[in-house]
Amino acid sequence: MFKSLLSILFADVLFPVYIFACASLFLWLVPNHWVLLTFISIIVFIIVHPIIFGRFDKYD
């Protein structure tokens, strides 16, 4: 079946935007450790994403 629009939005659009925003923010705030903090934020997002947005996947 087709994925819902919200599921596509959260899975395919929000993740790259989140990575870019976190990397830009960390590069601006802590330029010495921005790569490490970006990797940590990606891991946190992978863990938290299904908890927050899992209810939109029921339409798959």
PDB file of N, CA, C, O and CB in Angstrom:
ATOM      1  N   MET A   1       0.841  -1.174   0.000  1.00  0.00           N
ATOM      2  CA  MET A   1       0.000   0.000   0.000  1.00  0.00           C
ATOM      3  C   MET A   1       0.888   1.239   0.000  1.00  0.00           C
ATOM      4  O   MET A   1       2.102   1.159   0.185  1.00  0.00           O
ATOM      5  CB  MET A   1      -0.958  -0.003   1.215  1.00  0.00           C
ATOM      6  N   PHE A   2       0.261   2.362  -0.209  1.00  0.00           N
ATOM      7  CA  PHE A   2       1.001   3.614  -0.244  1.00  0.00           C
ATOM      8  C   PHE A   2       1.272   4.128   1.167  1.00  0.00           C
ATOM      9  O   PHE A   2       0.458   3.966   2.075  1.00  0.00           O
ATOM     10  CB  PHE A   2       0.235   4.661  -1.049  1.00  0.00           C
ATOM     11  N   LYS A   3       2.415   4.738   1.322  1.00  0.00           N
ATOM     12  CA  LYS A   3       2.719   5.356   2.609  1.00  0.00           C
ATOM     13  C   LYS A   3       1.915   6.643   2.737  1.00  0.00           C
ATOM     14  O   LYS A   3       1.595   7.298   1.745  1.00  0.00           O
ATOM     15  CB  LYS A   3       4.245   5.636   2.754  1.00  0.00           C
ATOM     16  N   SER A   4       1.606   6.982   3.953  1.00  0.00           N
ATOM     17  CA  SER A   4       0.906   8.241   4.168  1.00  0.00           C
ATOM     18  C   SER A   4       1.874   9.400   3.942  1.00  0.00           C
ATOM     19  O   SER A   4       3.092   9.241   4.014  1.00  0.00           O
ATOM     20  CB  SER A   4       0.296   8.302   5.596  1.00  0.00           C
ATOM     21  N   LEU A   5       1.305  10.546   3.673  1.00  0.00           N
ATOM     22  CA  LEU A   5       2.122  11.727   3.416  1.00  0.00           C
ATOM     23  C   LEU A   5       2.953  12.103   4.640  1.00  0.00           C
ATOM     24  O   LEU A   5       4.108  12.506   4.505  1.00  0.00           O
ATOM     25  CB  LEU A   5       1.238  12.901   3.001  1.00  0.00           C
ATOM     26  N   LEU A   6       2.379  11.978   5.820  1.00  0.00           N
ATOM     27  CA  LEU A   6       3.133  12.301   7.034  1.00  0.00           C
ATOM     28  C   LEU A   6       4.288  11.338   7.260  1.00  0.00           C
ATOM     29  O   LEU A   6       5.364  11.748   7.694  1.00  0.00           O
ATOM     30  CB  LEU A   6       2.214  12.288   8.242  1.00  0.00           C
ATOM     31  N   SER A   7       4.072  10.067   6.970  1.00  0.00           N
ATOM     32  CA  SER A   7       5.135   9.080   7.135  1.00  0.00           C
ATOM     33  C   SER A   7       6.299   9.374   6.191  1.00  0.00           C
ATOM     34  O   SER A   7       7.460   9.297   6.591  1.00  0.00           O
ATOM     35  CB  SER A   7       4.596   7.665   6.887  1.00  0.00           C
ATOM     36  N   ILE A   8       5.993   9.706   4.958  1.00  0.00           N
ATOM     37  CA  ILE A   8       7.037  10.059   3.989  1.00  0.00           C
ATOM     38  C   ILE A   8       7.749  11.331   4.424  1.00  0.00           C
ATOM     39  O   ILE A   8       8.973  11.427   4.341  1.00  0.00           O
ATOM     40  CB  ILE A   8       6.437  10.239   2.576  1.00  0.00           C
ATOM     41  N   LEU A   9       6.974  12.304   4.888  1.00  0.00           N
ATOM     42  CA  LEU A   9       7.558  13.567   5.322  1.00  0.00           C
ATOM     43  C   LEU A   9       8.521  13.363   6.481  1.00  0.00           C
ATOM     44  O   LEU A   9       9.633  13.890   6.464  1.00  0.00           O
ATOM     45  CB  LEU A   9       6.465  14.546   5.720  1.00  0.00           C
ATOM     46  N   PHE A  10       8.104  12.605   7.483  1.00  0.00           N
ATOM     47  CA  PHE A  10       8.946  12.420   8.657  1.00  0.00           C
ATOM     48  C   PHE A  10      10.146  11.529   8.369  1.00  0.00           C
ATOM     49  O   PHE A  10      11.217  11.753   8.933  1.00  0.00           O
ATOM     50  CB  PHE A  10       8.135  11.835   9.787  1.00  0.00           C
ATOM     51  N   ALA A  11      10.003  10.540   7.522  1.00  0.00           N
ATOM     52  CA  ALA A  11      11.090   9.592   7.283  1.00  0.00           C
ATOM     53  C   ALA A  11      12.086  10.098   6.249  1.00  0.00           C
ATOM     54  O   ALA A  11      13.294   9.948   6.432  1.00  0.00           O
ATOM     55  CB  ALA A  11      10.526   8.264   6.836  1.00  0.00           C
ATOM     56  N   ASP A  12      11.605  10.688   5.178  1.00  0.00           N
ATOM     57  CA  ASP A  12      12.477  11.011   4.054  1.00  0.00           C
ATOM     58  C   ASP A  12      12.885  12.476   3.972  1.00  0.00           C
ATOM     59  O   ASP A  12      13.890  12.799   3.338  1.00  0.00           O
ATOM     60  CB  ASP A  12      11.808  10.628   2.792  1.00  0.00           C
ATOM     61  N   VAL A  13      12.135  13.357   4.594  1.00  0.00           N
ATOM     62  CA  VAL A  13      12.444  14.782   4.513  1.00  0.00           C
ATOM     63  C   VAL A  13      13.025  15.294   5.825  1.00  0.00           C
ATOM     64  O   VAL A  13      14.000  16.045   5.827  1.00  0.00           O
ATOM     65  CB  VAL A  13      11.194  15.578   4.147  1.00  0.00           C
ATOM     66  N   LEU A  14      12.435  14.894   6.918  1.00  0.00           N
ATOM     67  CA  LEU A  14      12.838  15.437   8.211  1.00  0.00           C
ATOM     68  C   LEU A  14      14.234  14.987   8.628  1.00  0.00           C
ATOM     69  O   LEU A  14      14.973  15.770   9.224  1.00  0.00           O
ATOM     70  CB  LEU A  14      11.842  15.037   9.266  1.00  0.00           C
ATOM     71  N   PHE A  15      14.606  13.764   8.334  1.00  0.00           N
ATOM     72  CA  PHE A  15      15.903  13.246   8.768  1.00  0.00           C
ATOM     73  C   PHE A  15      17.082  14.008   8.147  1.00  0.00           C
ATOM     74  O   PHE A  15      17.966  14.428   8.893  1.00  0.00           O
ATOM     75  CB  PHE A  15      16.008  11.773   8.418  1.00  0.00           C
ATOM     76  N   PRO A  16      17.142  14.207   6.822  1.00  0.00           N
ATOM     77  CA  PRO A  16      18.269  14.991   6.278  1.00  0.00           C
ATOM     78  C   PRO A  16      18.270  16.447   6.738  1.00  0.00           C
ATOM     79  O   PRO A  16      19.330  17.035   6.949  1.00  0.00           O
ATOM     80  CB  PRO A  16      18.238  14.950   4.763  1.00  0.00           C
ATOM     81  N   VAL A  17      17.084  17.025   6.891  1.00  0.00           N
ATOM     82  CA  VAL A  17      17.002  18.403   7.381  1.00  0.00           C
ATOM     83  C   VAL A  17      17.511  18.480   8.814  1.00  0.00           C
ATOM     84  O   VAL A  17      18.214  19.421   9.181  1.00  0.00           O
ATOM     85  CB  VAL A  17      15.551  18.929   7.297  1.00  0.00           C
ATOM     86  N   TYR A  18      17.152  17.486   9.620  1.00  0.00           N
ATOM     87  CA  TYR A  18      17.609  17.440  11.010  1.00  0.00           C
ATOM     88  C   TYR A  18      19.131  17.304  11.077  1.00  0.00           C
ATOM     89  O   TYR A  18      19.776  17.981  11.878  1.00  0.00           O
ATOM     90  CB  TYR A  18      16.937  16.273  11.759  1.00  0.00           C
ATOM     91  N   ILE A  19      19.699  16.453  10.260  1.00  0.00           N
ATOM     92  CA  ILE A  19      21.158  16.273  10.252  1.00  0.00           C
ATOM     93  C   ILE A  19      21.856  17.567   9.858  1.00  0.00           C
ATOM     94  O   ILE A  19      22.819  17.977  10.506  1.00  0.00           O
ATOM     95  CB  ILE A  19      21.562  15.139   9.286  1.00  0.00           C
ATOM     96  N   PHE A  20      21.375  18.209   8.802  1.00  0.00           N
ATOM     97  CA  PHE A  20      21.982  19.455   8.345  1.00  0.00           C
ATOM     98  C   PHE A  20      21.844  20.556   9.393  1.00  0.00           C
ATOM     99  O   PHE A  20      22.787  21.311   9.627  1.00  0.00           O
ATOM    100  CB  PHE A  20      21.346  19.902   7.028  1.00  0.00           C
ATOM    101  N   ALA A  21      20.681  20.651  10.021  1.00  0.00           N
ATOM    102  CA  ALA A  21      20.462  21.688  11.035  1.00  0.00           C
ATOM    103  C   ALA A  21      21.352  21.460  12.253  1.00  0.00           C
ATOM    104  O   ALA A  21      21.942  22.404  12.778  1.00  0.00           O
ATOM    105  CB  ALA A  21      18.987  21.718  11.461  1.00  0.00           C
ATOM    106  N   CYS A  22      21.449  20.220  12.700  1.00  0.00           N
ATOM    107  CA  CYS A  22      22.310  19.926  13.856  1.00  0.00           C
ATOM    108  C   CYS A  22      23.776  20.176  13.524  1.00  0.00           C
ATOM    109  O   CYS A  22      24.504  20.763  14.324  1.00  0.00           O
ATOM    110  CB  CYS A  22      22.118  18.471  14.315  1.00  0.00           C
ATOM    111  N   ALA A  23      24.205  19.738  12.362  1.00  0.00           N
ATOM    112  CA  ALA A  23      25.601  19.954  11.979  1.00  0.00           C
ATOM    113  C   ALA A  23      25.911  21.445  11.881  1.00  0.00           C
ATOM    114  O   ALA A  23      26.966  21.888  12.335  1.00  0.00           O
ATOM    115  CB  ALA A  23      25.907  19.259  10.641  1.00  0.00           C
ATOM    116  N   SER A  24      25.011  22.212  11.298  1.00  0.00           N
ATOM    117  CA  SER A  24      25.228  23.656  11.187  1.00  0.00           C
ATOM    118  C   SER A  24      25.254  24.324  12.554  1.00  0.00           C
ATOM    119  O   SER A  24      26.088  25.189  12.819  1.00  0.00           O
ATOM    120  CB  SER A  24      24.144  24.289  10.322  1.00  0.00           C
ATOM    121  N   LEU A  25      24.331  23.913  13.420  1.00  0.00           N
ATOM    122  CA  LEU A  25      24.283  24.493  14.759  1.00  0.00           C
ATOM    123  C   LEU A  25      25.537  24.150  15.555  1.00  0.00           C
ATOM    124  O   LEU A  25      26.109  25.017  16.215  1.00  0.00           O
ATOM    125  CB  LEU A  25      23.042  24.007  15.502  1.00  0.00           C
ATOM    126  N   PHE A  26      25.965  22.897  15.499  1.00  0.00           N
ATOM    127  CA  PHE A  26      27.162  22.501  16.235  1.00  0.00           C
ATOM    128  C   PHE A  26      28.420  23.127  15.633  1.00  0.00           C
ATOM    129  O   PHE A  26      29.352  23.457  16.366  1.00  0.00           O
ATOM    130  CB  PHE A  26      27.292  20.979  16.252  1.00  0.00           C
ATOM    131  N   LEU A  27      28.459  23.292  14.330  1.00  0.00           N
ATOM    132  CA  LEU A  27      29.605  23.944  13.698  1.00  0.00           C
ATOM    133  C   LEU A  27      29.712  25.397  14.146  1.00  0.00           C
ATOM    134  O   LEU A  27      30.812  25.924  14.311  1.00  0.00           O
ATOM    135  CB  LEU A  27      29.492  23.869  12.168  1.00  0.00           C
ATOM    136  N   TRP A  28      28.575  26.032  14.340  1.00  0.00           N
ATOM    137  CA  TRP A  28      28.556  27.428  14.774  1.00  0.00           C
ATOM    138  C   TRP A  28      28.859  27.556  16.267  1.00  0.00           C
ATOM    139  O   TRP A  28      29.593  28.456  16.675  1.00  0.00           O
ATOM    140  CB  TRP A  28      27.199  28.057  14.461  1.00  0.00           C
ATOM    141  N   LEU A  29      28.291  26.650  17.092  1.00  0.00           N
ATOM    142  CA  LEU A  29      28.447  26.765  18.546  1.00  0.00           C
ATOM    143  C   LEU A  29      29.762  26.183  19.059  1.00  0.00           C
ATOM    144  O   LEU A  29      30.461  26.827  19.841  1.00  0.00           O
ATOM    145  CB  LEU A  29      27.297  26.077  19.235  1.00  0.00           C
ATOM    146  N   VAL A  30      30.100  24.976  18.626  1.00  0.00           N
ATOM    147  CA  VAL A  30      31.317  24.308  19.096  1.00  0.00           C
ATOM    148  C   VAL A  30      32.086  23.765  17.894  1.00  0.00           C
ATOM    149  O   VAL A  30      31.977  22.583  17.570  1.00  0.00           O
ATOM    150  CB  VAL A  30      30.976  23.159  20.098  1.00  0.00           C
ATOM    151  N   PRO A  31      32.853  24.613  17.241  1.00  0.00           N
ATOM    152  CA  PRO A  31      33.519  24.178  16.007  1.00  0.00           C
ATOM    153  C   PRO A  31      34.551  23.070  16.201  1.00  0.00           C
ATOM    154  O   PRO A  31      34.889  22.382  15.238  1.00  0.00           O
ATOM    155  CB  PRO A  31      34.185  25.347  15.370  1.00  0.00           C
ATOM    156  N   ASN A  32      35.055  22.880  17.405  1.00  0.00           N
ATOM    157  CA  ASN A  32      36.068  21.847  17.619  1.00  0.00           C
ATOM    158  C   ASN A  32      35.481  20.447  17.702  1.00  0.00           C
ATOM    159  O   ASN A  32      36.172  19.472  17.409  1.00  0.00           O
ATOM    160  CB  ASN A  32      36.836  22.140  18.873  1.00  0.00           C
ATOM    161  N   HIS A  33      34.226  20.333  18.095  1.00  0.00           N
ATOM    162  CA  HIS A  33      33.625  19.016  18.337  1.00  0.00           C
ATOM    163  C   HIS A  33      32.339  18.802  17.541  1.00  0.00           C
ATOM    164  O   HIS A  33      31.505  17.991  17.942  1.00  0.00           O
ATOM    165  CB  HIS A  33      33.337  18.843  19.817  1.00  0.00           C
ATOM    166  N   TRP A  34      32.160  19.497  16.439  1.00  0.00           N
ATOM    167  CA  TRP A  34      30.879  19.442  15.743  1.00  0.00           C
ATOM    168  C   TRP A  34      30.619  18.086  15.100  1.00  0.00           C
ATOM    169  O   TRP A  34      29.464  17.667  15.011  1.00  0.00           O
ATOM    170  CB  TRP A  34      30.821  20.518  14.691  1.00  0.00           C
ATOM    171  N   VAL A  35      31.655  17.392  14.652  1.00  0.00           N
ATOM    172  CA  VAL A  35      31.450  16.084  14.014  1.00  0.00           C
ATOM    173  C   VAL A  35      30.975  15.060  15.043  1.00  0.00           C
ATOM    174  O   VAL A  35      30.031  14.313  14.788  1.00  0.00           O
ATOM    175  CB  VAL A  35      32.756  15.594  13.335  1.00  0.00           C
ATOM    176  N   LEU A  36      31.618  15.026  16.185  1.00  0.00           N
ATOM    177  CA  LEU A  36      31.219  14.098  17.245  1.00  0.00           C
ATOM    178  C   LEU A  36      29.795  14.380  17.720  1.00  0.00           C
ATOM    179  O   LEU A  36      29.000  13.455  17.887  1.00  0.00           O
ATOM    180  CB  LEU A  36      32.194  14.188  18.426  1.00  0.00           C
ATOM    181  N   LEU A  37      29.476  15.642  17.936  1.00  0.00           N
ATOM    182  CA  LEU A  37      28.129  15.995  18.389  1.00  0.00           C
ATOM    183  C   LEU A  37      27.076  15.692  17.328  1.00  0.00           C
ATOM    184  O   LEU A  37      25.947  15.334  17.665  1.00  0.00           O
ATOM    185  CB  LEU A  37      28.071  17.471  18.765  1.00  0.00           C
ATOM    186  N   THR A  38      27.427  15.830  16.059  1.00  0.00           N
ATOM    187  CA  THR A  38      26.487  15.486  14.993  1.00  0.00           C
ATOM    188  C   THR A  38      26.222  13.991  14.977  1.00  0.00           C
ATOM    189  O   THR A  38      25.074  13.576  14.815  1.00  0.00           O
ATOM    190  CB  THR A  38      27.023  15.942  13.631  1.00  0.00           C
ATOM    191  N   PHE A  39      27.248  13.176  15.140  1.00  0.00           N
ATOM    192  CA  PHE A  39      27.040  11.722  15.200  1.00  0.00           C
ATOM    193  C   PHE A  39      26.189  11.330  16.403  1.00  0.00           C
ATOM    194  O   PHE A  39      25.332  10.453  16.298  1.00  0.00           O
ATOM    195  CB  PHE A  39      28.389  10.992  15.257  1.00  0.00           C
ATOM    196  N   ILE A  40      26.418  11.966  17.529  1.00  0.00           N
ATOM    197  CA  ILE A  40      25.608  11.685  18.715  1.00  0.00           C
ATOM    198  C   ILE A  40      24.157  12.081  18.476  1.00  0.00           C
ATOM    199  O   ILE A  40      23.246  11.347  18.859  1.00  0.00           O
ATOM    200  CB  ILE A  40      26.167  12.428  19.943  1.00  0.00           C
ATOM    201  N   SER A  41      23.934  13.218  17.854  1.00  0.00           N
ATOM    202  CA  SER A  41      22.556  13.646  17.595  1.00  0.00           C
ATOM    203  C   SER A  41      21.867  12.739  16.582  1.00  0.00           C
ATOM    204  O   SER A  41      20.656  12.538  16.672  1.00  0.00           O
ATOM    205  CB  SER A  41      22.536  15.089  17.095  1.00  0.00           C
ATOM    206  N   ILE A  42      22.602  12.186  15.622  1.00  0.00           N
ATOM    207  CA  ILE A  42      22.018  11.231  14.674  1.00  0.00           C
ATOM    208  C   ILE A  42      21.591   9.965  15.400  1.00  0.00           C
ATOM    209  O   ILE A  42      20.508   9.438  15.145  1.00  0.00           O
ATOM    210  CB  ILE A  42      23.021  10.890  13.550  1.00  0.00           C
ATOM    211  N   ILE A  43      22.427   9.476  16.296  1.00  0.00           N
ATOM    212  CA  ILE A  43      22.083   8.268  17.057  1.00  0.00           C
ATOM    213  C   ILE A  43      20.860   8.518  17.933  1.00  0.00           C
ATOM    214  O   ILE A  43      19.966   7.675  18.012  1.00  0.00           O
ATOM    215  CB  ILE A  43      23.277   7.812  17.926  1.00  0.00           C
ATOM    216  N   VAL A  44      20.820   9.666  18.586  1.00  0.00           N
ATOM    217  CA  VAL A  44      19.657  10.006  19.417  1.00  0.00           C
ATOM    218  C   VAL A  44      18.405  10.110  18.559  1.00  0.00           C
ATOM    219  O   VAL A  44      17.339   9.645  18.963  1.00  0.00           O
ATOM    220  CB  VAL A  44      19.894  11.330  20.175  1.00  0.00           C
ATOM    221  N   PHE A  45      18.518  10.713  17.385  1.00  0.00           N
ATOM    222  CA  PHE A  45      17.355  10.853  16.509  1.00  0.00           C
ATOM    223  C   PHE A  45      16.867   9.493  16.022  1.00  0.00           C
ATOM    224  O   PHE A  45      15.660   9.276  15.919  1.00  0.00           O
ATOM    225  CB  PHE A  45      17.693  11.749  15.312  1.00  0.00           C
ATOM    226  N   ILE A  46      17.780   8.577  15.723  1.00  0.00           N
ATOM    227  CA  ILE A  46      17.383   7.237  15.285  1.00  0.00           C
ATOM    228  C   ILE A  46      16.642   6.509  16.403  1.00  0.00           C
ATOM    229  O   ILE A  46      15.713   5.747  16.137  1.00  0.00           O
ATOM    230  CB  ILE A  46      18.617   6.422  14.841  1.00  0.00           C
ATOM    231  N   ILE A  47      17.043   6.735  17.635  1.00  0.00           N
ATOM    232  CA  ILE A  47      16.368   6.091  18.763  1.00  0.00           C
ATOM    233  C   ILE A  47      15.020   6.748  19.052  1.00  0.00           C
ATOM    234  O   ILE A  47      14.042   6.050  19.319  1.00  0.00           O
ATOM    235  CB  ILE A  47      17.254   6.143  20.011  1.00  0.00           C
ATOM    236  N   VAL A  48      14.956   8.065  19.004  1.00  0.00           N
ATOM    237  CA  VAL A  48      13.755   8.801  19.396  1.00  0.00           C
ATOM    238  C   VAL A  48      12.719   8.866  18.270  1.00  0.00           C
ATOM    239  O   VAL A  48      11.521   8.940  18.547  1.00  0.00           O
ATOM    240  CB  VAL A  48      14.131  10.209  19.827  1.00  0.00           C
ATOM    241  N   HIS A  49      13.148   8.840  17.028  1.00  0.00           N
ATOM    242  CA  HIS A  49      12.240   8.995  15.890  1.00  0.00           C
ATOM    243  C   HIS A  49      11.082   8.000  15.894  1.00  0.00           C
ATOM    244  O   HIS A  49       9.941   8.432  15.735  1.00  0.00           O
ATOM    245  CB  HIS A  49      13.010   8.852  14.609  1.00  0.00           C
ATOM    246  N   PRO A  50      11.301   6.696  16.066  1.00  0.00           N
ATOM    247  CA  PRO A  50      10.161   5.770  16.065  1.00  0.00           C
ATOM    248  C   PRO A  50       9.210   5.980  17.242  1.00  0.00           C
ATOM    249  O   PRO A  50       8.013   5.716  17.134  1.00  0.00           O
ATOM    250  CB  PRO A  50      10.662   4.348  16.080  1.00  0.00           C
ATOM    251  N   ILE A  51       9.741   6.450  18.350  1.00  0.00           N
ATOM    252  CA  ILE A  51       8.885   6.684  19.514  1.00  0.00           C
ATOM    253  C   ILE A  51       7.939   7.852  19.251  1.00  0.00           C
ATOM    254  O   ILE A  51       6.750   7.773  19.561  1.00  0.00           O
ATOM    255  CB  ILE A  51       9.738   6.958  20.772  1.00  0.00           C
ATOM    256  N   ILE A  52       8.460   8.925  18.686  1.00  0.00           N
ATOM    257  CA  ILE A  52       7.650  10.117  18.460  1.00  0.00           C
ATOM    258  C   ILE A  52       6.744   9.964  17.242  1.00  0.00           C
ATOM    259  O   ILE A  52       5.557  10.283  17.308  1.00  0.00           O
ATOM    260  CB  ILE A  52       8.546  11.333  18.288  1.00  0.00           C
ATOM    261  N   PHE A  53       7.295   9.479  16.136  1.00  0.00           N
ATOM    262  CA  PHE A  53       6.556   9.475  14.880  1.00  0.00           C
ATOM    263  C   PHE A  53       6.025   8.107  14.485  1.00  0.00           C
ATOM    264  O   PHE A  53       5.555   7.937  13.359  1.00  0.00           O
ATOM    265  CB  PHE A  53       7.424   9.993  13.792  1.00  0.00           C
ATOM    266  N   GLY A  54       6.086   7.140  15.369  1.00  0.00           N
ATOM    267  CA  GLY A  54       5.614   5.794  15.059  1.00  0.00           C
ATOM    268  C   GLY A  54       4.123   5.712  14.811  1.00  0.00           C
ATOM    269  O   GLY A  54       3.664   4.835  14.079  1.00  0.00           O
ATOM    270  N   ARG A  55       3.364   6.609  15.406  1.00  0.00           N
ATOM    271  CA  ARG A  55       1.913   6.556  15.221  1.00  0.00           C
ATOM    272  C   ARG A  55       1.494   6.904  13.796  1.00  0.00           C
ATOM    273  O   ARG A  55       0.389   6.554  13.380  1.00  0.00           O
ATOM    274  CB  ARG A  55       1.234   7.500  16.195  1.00  0.00           C
ATOM    275  N   PHE A  56       2.350   7.584  13.042  1.00  0.00           N
ATOM    276  CA  PHE A  56       2.019   7.922  11.665  1.00  0.00           C
ATOM    277  C   PHE A  56       2.310   6.775  10.703  1.00  0.00           C
ATOM    278  O   PHE A  56       1.856   6.806   9.560  1.00  0.00           O
ATOM    279  CB  PHE A  56       2.782   9.155  11.239  1.00  0.00           C
ATOM    280  N   ASP A  57       3.061   5.763  11.143  1.00  0.00           N
ATOM    281  CA  ASP A  57       3.386   4.621  10.294  1.00  0.00           C
ATOM    282  C   ASP A  57       2.274   3.587  10.241  1.00  0.00           C
ATOM    283  O   ASP A  57       2.377   2.620   9.486  1.00  0.00           O
ATOM    284  CB  ASP A  57       4.648   3.972  10.776  1.00  0.00           C
ATOM    285  N   LYS A  58       1.231   3.760  11.010  1.00  0.00           N
ATOM    286  CA  LYS A  58       0.145   2.783  10.991  1.00  0.00           C
ATOM    287  C   LYS A  58      -0.645   2.847   9.694  1.00  0.00           C
ATOM    288  O   LYS A  58      -1.455   1.962   9.417  1.00  0.00           O
ATOM    289  CB  LYS A  58      -0.784   3.007  12.173  1.00  0.00           C
ATOM    290  N   TYR A  59      -0.420   3.889   8.892  1.00  0.00           N
ATOM    291  CA  TYR A  59      -1.136   4.031   7.630  1.00  0.00           C
ATOM    292  C   TYR A  59      -0.403   3.402   6.459  1.00  0.00           C
ATOM    293  O   TYR A  59      -0.864   3.506   5.322  1.00  0.00           O
ATOM    294  CB  TYR A  59      -1.378   5.480   7.345  1.00  0.00           C
ATOM    295  N   ASP A  60       0.725   2.753   6.707  1.00  0.00           N
ATOM    296  CA  ASP A  60       1.497   2.110   5.627  1.00  0.00           C
ATOM    297  C   ASP A  60       0.733   0.950   5.033  1.00  0.00           C
ATOM    298  O   ASP A  60       1.224   0.292   4.116  1.00  0.00           O
ATOM    299  CB  ASP A  60       2.857   1.624   6.142  1.00  0.00           C
TER     300      ASP A  60
END
